[in-house]
Every structure is written in C-alpha cells, then in structure tokens.
C-alpha cells in the first residue's frame, strides 16, 4: 500500500481536491439557485455571474447530447492516466499536477453524469460558455501539461544547441585584421 501511495500521492491529492471543490460548489448551486436562475455576487463585476445550467455535452457546452459518450471517455481517460502517471518522472512536478487536474476534472463531471444525467455548469464570465470547476481543471491541466512539455523540450534542446554553436565556433578560420 505504501508503495502505491508513494507512486500516486500527487495524483490522489490533486484529483481529490478538484473533485471535492467541484462537487461542493455544484451542491451549493443546486441547493440555492433554481434551474436557469442567475446571481451576480459582485455588483462591481457585472460580467461575472453564477448561474444554474445543465450540460449534456462536453466542457463549455460543446457536443450537446453526448453525455454517455463523455462518461465512457472519462472512464477511459482516467484509466490511461492511472497507468501513465508513474511513467512521468518525479522531477516533472508540473506535468504530474497537470495530469492529476485533468483526472480530477474528468471524474468530477463523471460523478454528475452518473448521479444526475447532465453536468451542472455554473460559472458565467461575459459571453464565454458557462463552465464549472471540473471543466476549468481539465482546461488548465491540459494547458499546463502542454506548456511544461514545451518548456522541457526546449530545455533538452538547449545543451545540444550550445554544443553545436561551440563546435561551429571552433572550426571557423581566425581572421587577422593586422595583415
């Protein structure tokens, strides 16, 4: 058991925090705001609202009616993450957190699909599609993973680029300006 916890503690912790925040916030909205109602908690930020909306598709209201497909995808993605996670070296903390955020978001929305059918979306910012904590976690997780992979790739290419520059510099002829 200890070996599993050592391998997966970041995944378990981050995913659990995301799931907990997602489910608590959705529960608060369900209990306090009727369906299709809207609340502006900050009068000085009128473009930010809390709404009670249901989504039968993917994040941000895309692909409506595909709830069963997205539930199956959430299970598949979660299984892939569980198997892939130990392959990420421990030194790549941002990549590990990003993957855990994606899993937490996928499971948060999966819980809604299993319990209620549609997923509850409640964060409305301007004209952007309504979303929830799970959607935000998936999106931020994907962006963080891509940025971390890009940064790591650049870091790995940097030493080879420096050695190429050094090698090229040593083979250049020396020009004597005094001749």
Backbone as CSV, one residue per row, in Angstrom:
resi,resn,N_x,N_y,N_z,CA_x,CA_y,CA_z,C_x,C_y,C_z
1,UNK,0.829,-1.202,0.000,0.000,0.000,0.000,0.868,1.258,0.000
2,UNK,1.932,1.206,0.810,2.827,2.360,0.910,3.485,2.648,-0.441
3,UNK,3.825,1.597,-1.173,4.455,1.745,-2.491,3.498,2.457,-3.458
4,UNK,2.241,2.102,-3.419,1.228,2.726,-4.280,1.064,4.195,-3.903
5,UNK,0.991,4.483,-2.604,0.857,5.871,-2.160,2.064,6.705,-2.553
6,UNK,3.257,6.140,-2.451,4.458,6.865,-2.867,4.428,7.202,-4.353
7,UNK,3.899,6.290,-5.151,3.824,6.492,-6.602,2.748,7.502,-6.991
8,UNK,1.615,7.436,-6.301,0.421,8.153,-6.748,-0.030,9.283,-5.832
9,UNK,0.736,9.689,-4.839,0.214,10.643,-3.872,-0.184,11.970,-4.501
10,UNK,0.584,12.469,-5.453,0.213,13.739,-6.099,-1.082,13.566,-6.883
11,UNK,-1.190,12.476,-7.615,-2.396,12.206,-8.394,-3.613,12.136,-7.482
12,UNK,-3.497,11.385,-6.408,-4.619,11.221,-5.480,-4.983,12.553,-4.819
13,UNK,-3.981,13.271,-4.330,-4.238,14.528,-3.625,-4.868,15.578,-4.533
14,UNK,-4.249,15.834,-5.675,-4.750,16.887,-6.571,-6.128,16.514,-7.119
15,UNK,-6.286,15.276,-7.586,-7.583,14.851,-8.124,-8.662,14.944,-7.052
16,UNK,-8.348,14.531,-5.826,-9.334,14.588,-4.738,-9.737,16.023,-4.424
17,UNK,-8.782,16.943,-4.406,-9.094,18.351,-4.139,-10.005,18.906,-5.236
18,UNK,-9.682,18.606,-6.498,-10.506,19.081,-7.613,-11.914,18.504,-7.514
19,UNK,-12.027,17.204,-7.282,-13.340,16.556,-7.188,-14.133,17.161,-6.037
20,UNK,-13.494,17.330,-4.903,-14.169,17.885,-3.725,-14.669,19.310,-3.988
21,UNK,-13.796,20.174,-4.499,-14.211,21.552,-4.813,-15.340,21.572,-5.843
22,UNK,-15.207,20.736,-6.862,-16.215,20.678,-7.919,-17.566,20.248,-7.351
23,UNK,-17.585,19.181,-6.588,-18.849,18.653,-6.080,-19.468,19.564,-5.015
24,UNK,-18.635,20.162,-4.172,-19.169,21.079,-3.150,-19.793,22.303,-3.809
25,UNK,-19.097,22.900,-4.786,-19.637,24.102,-5.431,-20.907,23.779,-6.205
26,UNK,-20.931,22.642,-6.871,-22.149,22.252,-7.597,-23.307,22.009,-6.633
27,UNK,-23.010,21.407,-5.495,-24.041,21.149,-4.493,-24.616,22.454,-3.944
28,UNK,-23.748,23.423,-3.719,-24.204,24.739,-3.232,-25.119,25.396,-4.265
29,UNK,-24.732,25.339,-5.524,-25.558,25.942,-6.582,-26.901,25.218,-6.674
30,UNK,-26.890,23.886,-6.672,-28.144,23.123,-6.755,-29.083,23.477,-5.606
31,UNK,-28.519,23.663,-4.411,-29.335,23.916,-3.225,-29.857,25.348,-3.140
32,UNK,-29.165,26.289,-3.785,-29.503,27.699,-3.569,-29.972,28.474,-4.786
33,UNK,-29.879,27.890,-5.948,-30.235,28.629,-7.155,-31.122,27.757,-8.043
34,UNK,-32.344,28.192,-8.317,-33.210,27.392,-9.181,-32.616,27.255,-10.589
35,UNK,-33.009,26.192,-11.284,-32.518,25.971,-12.638,-32.786,27.215,-13.508
36,UNK,-31.787,27.586,-14.282,-31.810,28.716,-15.223,-31.754,30.084,-14.534
37,UNK,-31.671,30.101,-13.208,-31.550,31.375,-12.495,-30.108,31.855,-12.530
38,UNK,-29.933,33.142,-12.278,-28.610,33.751,-12.324,-28.435,34.655,-11.117
39,UNK,-27.204,34.737,-10.625,-26.886,35.580,-9.476,-25.563,36.279,-9.760
40,UNK,-25.542,37.597,-9.552,-24.320,38.377,-9.723,-23.787,38.690,-8.326
41,UNK,-22.800,37.912,-7.856,-22.324,38.096,-6.483,-21.555,39.395,-6.255
42,UNK,-20.969,39.920,-7.309,-20.187,41.149,-7.183,-20.768,42.191,-8.122
43,UNK,-21.474,43.171,-7.566,-22.106,44.203,-8.392,-21.089,44.969,-9.226
44,UNK,-19.870,45.084,-8.733,-18.845,45.841,-9.450,-18.205,45.024,-10.586
45,UNK,-18.580,43.734,-10.703,-18.121,42.894,-11.826,-19.362,42.288,-12.485
46,UNK,-20.094,43.074,-13.252,-21.367,42.593,-13.792,-21.226,41.469,-14.827
47,UNK,-20.049,41.301,-15.411,-19.885,40.253,-16.417,-19.586,38.889,-15.785
48,UNK,-19.446,38.817,-14.453,-19.244,37.551,-13.745,-20.531,37.179,-13.017
49,UNK,-21.073,36.005,-13.354,-22.328,35.565,-12.743,-22.229,34.094,-12.344
50,UNK,-23.051,33.723,-11.382,-23.258,32.322,-11.033,-24.631,31.969,-11.597
51,UNK,-24.679,30.930,-12.399,-25.942,30.502,-12.998,-26.144,29.019,-12.712
52,UNK,-27.360,28.572,-12.815,-27.653,27.141,-12.665,-28.039,26.630,-14.050
53,UNK,-27.097,25.918,-14.654,-27.308,25.448,-16.013,-26.894,24.003,-16.122
54,UNK,-27.530,23.249,-17.002,-27.194,21.845,-17.204,-26.588,21.644,-18.575
55,UNK,-25.652,20.725,-18.638,-24.910,20.472,-19.860,-24.902,18.967,-20.132
56,UNK,-25.428,18.566,-21.269,-25.434,17.142,-21.629,-24.284,16.802,-22.579
57,UNK,-23.409,17.764,-22.800,-22.289,17.535,-23.721,-20.960,17.598,-23.006
58,UNK,-19.985,18.169,-23.696,-18.625,18.270,-23.161,-18.441,19.622,-22.483
59,UNK,-17.209,19.895,-22.134,-16.880,21.158,-21.469,-17.348,22.345,-22.287
60,UNK,-17.791,23.361,-21.589,-18.212,24.629,-22.181,-19.411,24.475,-23.128
61,UNK,-20.220,23.441,-22.910,-21.453,23.278,-23.674,-21.289,22.706,-25.076
62,UNK,-20.128,22.208,-25.404,-19.914,21.654,-26.745,-20.497,20.239,-26.838
63,UNK,-20.903,19.850,-28.013,-21.370,18.485,-28.330,-22.514,18.036,-27.430
64,UNK,-23.570,18.828,-27.376,-24.728,18.519,-26.546,-25.320,17.158,-26.917
65,UNK,-25.781,16.445,-25.896,-26.422,15.154,-26.098,-25.453,13.979,-26.073
66,UNK,-24.186,14.239,-25.912,-23.195,13.158,-25.929,-22.783,12.704,-24.543
67,UNK,-23.662,12.836,-23.568,-23.319,12.527,-22.184,-22.784,11.130,-21.967
68,UNK,-23.401,10.124,-22.565,-22.954,8.737,-22.384,-21.558,8.555,-22.969
69,UNK,-21.325,9.124,-24.137,-20.013,9.023,-24.775,-18.960,9.687,-23.899
70,UNK,-19.282,10.857,-23.334,-18.321,11.565,-22.499,-18.109,10.862,-21.161
71,UNK,-19.109,10.166,-20.664,-18.933,9.372,-19.441,-17.959,8.224,-19.714
72,UNK,-18.128,7.550,-20.837,-17.216,6.464,-21.212,-15.811,7.002,-21.426
73,UNK,-15.699,8.147,-22.102,-14.384,8.765,-22.312,-13.714,9.134,-20.988
74,UNK,-14.488,9.626,-20.026,-13.928,9.991,-18.718,-13.337,8.765,-18.031
75,UNK,-14.018,7.638,-18.127,-13.503,6.397,-17.533,-12.225,5.971,-18.244
76,UNK,-12.235,6.001,-19.575,-11.059,5.596,-20.353,-9.880,6.517,-20.048
77,UNK,-10.107,7.827,-20.057,-9.038,8.788,-19.776,-8.487,8.562,-18.368
78,UNK,-9.351,8.329,-17.396,-8.902,8.101,-16.018,-8.034,6.844,-15.924
79,UNK,-8.418,5.793,-16.610,-7.623,4.556,-16.608,-6.268,4.793,-17.263
80,UNK,-6.266,5.500,-18.375,-4.997,5.817,-19.056,-4.100,6.638,-18.135
81,UNK,-4.675,7.622,-17.464,-3.883,8.460,-16.549,-3.302,7.618,-15.425
82,UNK,-4.084,6.703,-14.869,-3.587,5.850,-13.783,-2.382,5.030,-14.245
83,UNK,-2.430,4.506,-15.468,-1.309,3.724,-15.981,-0.141,4.610,-16.418
84,UNK,-0.430,5.781,-16.957,0.611,6.674,-17.486,1.329,7.450,-16.383
85,UNK,0.626,7.785,-15.324,1.162,8.662,-14.280,2.527,8.223,-13.754
86,UNK,2.736,6.946,-13.416,4.058,6.549,-12.898,5.185,6.698,-13.930
87,UNK,4.843,6.814,-15.200,5.852,6.996,-16.241,6.426,8.415,-16.244
88,UNK,5.705,9.348,-15.648,6.175,10.738,-15.593,7.214,10.833,-14.479
89,UNK,8.449,11.185,-14.811,9.477,11.285,-13.766,9.050,12.247,-12.651
90,UNK,9.427,11.909,-11.440,9.031,12.703,-10.270,9.504,14.146,-10.347
91,UNK,10.595,14.396,-11.061,11.106,15.769,-11.158,10.195,16.668,-11.986
92,UNK,9.291,16.091,-12.776,8.364,16.873,-13.591,7.063,17.101,-12.820
93,UNK,7.167,17.859,-11.749,6.041,18.076,-10.836,4.868,18.752,-11.542
94,UNK,5.142,19.744,-12.371,4.052,20.455,-13.059,3.295,19.502,-13.978
95,UNK,4.013,18.650,-14.689,3.341,17.671,-15.557,2.472,16.731,-14.732
96,UNK,2.981,16.304,-13.584,2.231,15.383,-12.727,0.968,16.062,-12.170
97,UNK,1.091,17.311,-11.747,-0.071,18.052,-11.237,-1.074,18.282,-12.361
98,UNK,-0.589,18.613,-13.549,-1.475,18.874,-14.693,-2.300,17.637,-15.044
99,UNK,-1.661,16.485,-15.070,-2.377,15.243,-15.385,-3.386,14.933,-14.279
100,UNK,-3.004,15.179,-13.026,-3.920,14.958,-11.902,-5.129,15.893,-11.979
101,UNK,-4.906,17.132,-12.412,-6.027,18.078,-12.579,-6.996,17.578,-13.646
102,UNK,-6.453,17.037,-14.716,-7.300,16.507,-15.776,-8.150,15.338,-15.270
103,UNK,-7.518,14.461,-14.510,-8.252,13.313,-13.971,-9.320,13.769,-12.977
104,UNK,-8.978,14.701,-12.088,-9.961,15.209,-11.133,-11.154,15.838,-11.825
105,UNK,-10.901,16.609,-12.878,-11.990,17.215,-13.630,-12.853,16.182,-14.339
106,UNK,-12.199,15.199,-14.936,-12.946,14.146,-15.637,-13.846,13.387,-14.661
107,UNK,-13.315,13.064,-13.491,-14.111,12.327,-12.501,-15.202,13.217,-11.900
108,UNK,-14.906,14.500,-11.691,-15.929,15.413,-11.172,-17.149,15.474,-12.074
109,UNK,-16.924,15.604,-13.366,-18.049,15.632,-14.304,-18.681,14.248,-14.460
110,UNK,-17.874,13.190,-14.348,-18.417,11.826,-14.428,-19.391,11.573,-13.282
111,UNK,-19.069,12.056,-12.100,-19.970,11.902,-10.952,-21.328,12.526,-11.261
112,UNK,-21.329,13.724,-11.851,-22.595,14.366,-12.230,-23.351,13.533,-13.255
113,UNK,-22.652,13.030,-14.250,-23.313,12.242,-15.299,-23.961,10.989,-14.715
114,UNK,-23.268,10.349,-13.776,-23.810,9.134,-13.160,-24.973,9.471,-12.234
115,UNK,-24.825,10.506,-11.416,-25.862,10.845,-10.427,-27.072,11.554,-11.023
116,UNK,-26.834,12.483,-11.962,-27.912,13.363,-12.406,-28.221,13.293,-13.899
117,UNK,-27.356,12.716,-14.694,-27.515,12.747,-16.153,-26.687,13.878,-16.724
118,UNK,-27.213,15.097,-16.718,-26.410,16.227,-17.204,-25.425,16.717,-16.141
119,UNK,-24.433,17.438,-16.594,-23.438,18.052,-15.718,-23.910,19.465,-15.380
120,UNK,-23.740,19.868,-14.127,-24.115,21.220,-13.726,-22.974,22.178,-14.057
121,UNK,-23.266,23.203,-14.833,-22.328,24.288,-15.111,-22.866,25.526,-14.412
122,UNK,-21.969,26.346,-13.850,-22.471,27.478,-13.071,-21.626,28.742,-13.145
123,UNK,-20.453,28.704,-13.721,-19.600,29.898,-13.785,-19.799,30.561,-15.141
124,UNK,-20.301,31.787,-15.129,-20.541,32.535,-16.369,-19.687,33.800,-16.340
125,UNK,-18.831,33.924,-17.341,-17.962,35.097,-17.456,-18.188,35.702,-18.838
126,UNK,-18.814,36.883,-18.852,-19.089,37.549,-20.123,-19.924,36.667,-21.045
127,UNK,-19.489,36.575,-22.295,-20.216,35.765,-23.280,-19.586,34.386,-23.449
128,UNK,-18.556,34.090,-22.650,-17.900,32.784,-22.697,-18.895,31.718,-22.230
129,UNK,-18.865,30.511,-22.804,-19.809,29.463,-22.368,-19.683,29.170,-20.871
130,UNK,-20.794,28.826,-20.267,-20.852,28.529,-18.839,-20.042,27.247,-18.573
131,UNK,-19.307,27.235,-17.454,-18.473,26.084,-17.129,-18.490,25.836,-15.629
132,UNK,-17.720,24.862,-15.172,-17.654,24.537,-13.746,-16.202,24.304,-13.338
133,UNK,-15.989,23.951,-12.088,-14.627,23.726,-11.578,-13.951,22.581,-12.325
134,UNK,-14.681,21.512,-12.602,-14.102,20.365,-13.311,-13.647,20.767,-14.714
135,UNK,-14.491,21.506,-15.427,-14.116,21.974,-16.777,-12.860,22.837,-16.713
136,UNK,-12.821,23.753,-15.745,-11.667,24.640,-15.598,-10.417,23.834,-15.269
137,UNK,-10.558,22.826,-14.417,-9.423,21.998,-14.035,-8.876,21.224,-15.238
138,UNK,-9.758,20.686,-16.048,-9.324,19.964,-17.258,-8.594,20.920,-18.192
139,UNK,-9.173,22.080,-18.422,-8.584,23.060,-19.343,-7.235,23.559,-18.851
140,UNK,-7.160,23.936,-17.574,-5.894,24.410,-17.011,-4.873,23.268,-16.996
141,UNK,-5.318,22.054,-16.702,-4.429,20.904,-16.703,-3.833,20.630,-18.068
142,UNK,-4.662,20.697,-19.113,-4.162,20.492,-20.480,-3.168,21.592,-20.846
143,UNK,-3.518,22.845,-20.554,-2.625,23.966,-20.879,-1.299,23.844,-20.124
144,UNK,-1.362,23.516,-18.834,-0.139,23.372,-18.033,0.717,22.218,-18.540
145,UNK,0.083,21.124,-18.924,0.830,19.982,-19.449,1.536,20.342,-20.749
146,UNK,0.816,20.999,-21.644,1.424,21.400,-22.920,2.581,22.375,-22.696
147,UNK,2.391,23.354,-21.830,3.465,24.320,-21.538,4.668,23.641,-20.892
148,UNK,4.421,22.738,-19.952,5.522,22.038,-19.282,6.282,21.150,-20.267
149,UNK,5.551,20.486,-21.152,6.213,19.636,-22.159,7.028,20.497,-23.121
150,UNK,6.469,21.617,-23.522,7.176,22.530,-24.425,8.447,23.058,-23.760
151,UNK,8.329,23.477,-22.494,9.478,24.011,-21.766,10.549,22.935,-21.598
152,UNK,10.135,21.719,-21.286,11.095,20.629,-21.118,11.794,20.303,-22.437
153,UNK,11.042,20.316,-23.519,11.638,20.070,-24.838,12.673,21.140,-25.176
154,UNK,12.343,22.387,-24.890,13.294,23.487,-25.137,14.537,23.332,-24.280
155,UNK,14.338,22.933,-23.023,15.460,22.758,-22.115,16.375,21.633,-22.605
156,UNK,15.794,20.564,-23.124,16.593,19.446,-23.621,17.323,19.805,-24.909
157,UNK,16.738,20.667,-25.728,17.388,21.084,-26.975,18.487,22.109,-26.724
158,UNK,18.402,22.855,-25.642,19.357,23.932,-25.352,20.796,23.439,-25.267
159,UNK,21.113,22.364,-24.525,22.509,21.906,-24.482,23.034,21.478,-25.855
160,UNK,22.207,20.851,-26.662,22.662,20.430,-27.988,22.888,21.646,-28.883
161,UNK,22.079,22.664,-28.714,22.265,23.885,-29.496,23.560,24.592,-29.076
162,UNK,23.832,24.597,-27.765,25.061,25.212,-27.284,26.290,24.455,-27.784
163,UNK,26.223,23.133,-27.790,27.374,22.365,-28.269,27.563,22.547,-29.769
164,UNK,26.473,22.700,-30.518,26.585,22.971,-31.954,27.263,24.317,-32.178
165,UNK,26.843,25.335,-31.408,27.442,26.664,-31.544,28.926,26.625,-31.191
166,UNK,29.285,25.894,-30.154,30.679,25.788,-29.734,31.506,25.080,-30.799
167,UNK,30.967,23.993,-31.331,31.686,23.243,-32.372,31.857,24.079,-33.629
168,UNK,30.819,24.789,-34.000,30.914,25.628,-35.203,31.904,26.758,-34.986
169,UNK,31.912,27.301,-33.795,32.822,28.406,-33.496,34.279,27.982,-33.563
170,UNK,34.574,26.748,-33.178,35.976,26.313,-33.162,36.497,25.977,-34.550
171,UNK,35.612,25.720,-35.489,36.081,25.350,-36.823,36.177,26.554,-37.755
172,UNK,35.731,27.710,-37.305,35.813,28.902,-38.146,37.258,29.379,-38.235
173,UNK,37.697,29.825,-39.389,39.057,30.330,-39.506,39.214,31.633,-38.724
174,UNK,40.401,31.859,-38.235,40.701,33.080,-37.493,41.157,34.113,-38.506
175,UNK,40.556,35.279,-38.461,40.905,36.352,-39.386,41.762,37.354,-38.636
176,UNK,42.919,37.631,-39.207,43.833,38.581,-38.583,43.632,39.932,-39.233
177,UNK,43.177,40.912,-38.476,42.890,42.243,-39.030,44.168,43.043,-39.264
178,UNK,45.307,42.653,-38.738,46.519,43.441,-38.863,47.262,43.149,-40.177
179,UNK,46.878,42.189,-40.920,47.604,41.829,-42.136,47.348,42.753,-43.265
